[in-house]
Amino acid sequence: MKEVNLIAKLADLQEVDYHNTLVLHAVIELLVAKGFFTREELSDKMTALDTELTFHIDTYAKLTETAGNPPLQIRPIL
């Protein structure tokens, strides 16, 4: 029964994702058509945001990894 619910939830998410993508595409088309920005400007902004977000994600992953593995502390035997 849990598997059926999970599959139904995934199907719902796919439908929501499709509709969100459709709305986003329509908004972009309208904004480009009205001259608010060009496709090249949009592409450049997407690349910049992707670079920035990737940097933050990588930094967070490294910090999380470091926090999970504290540095070794060498203590005298005596």
Secondary structure, DSSP 8 states (H G I E B T S, - for coil): -HHHHHHHHHHHHHHHHHHHHHHHHHHHHHHHHTTS--HHHHHHHHHHHHHHHHHHHHHHHHHHHHHHS---------
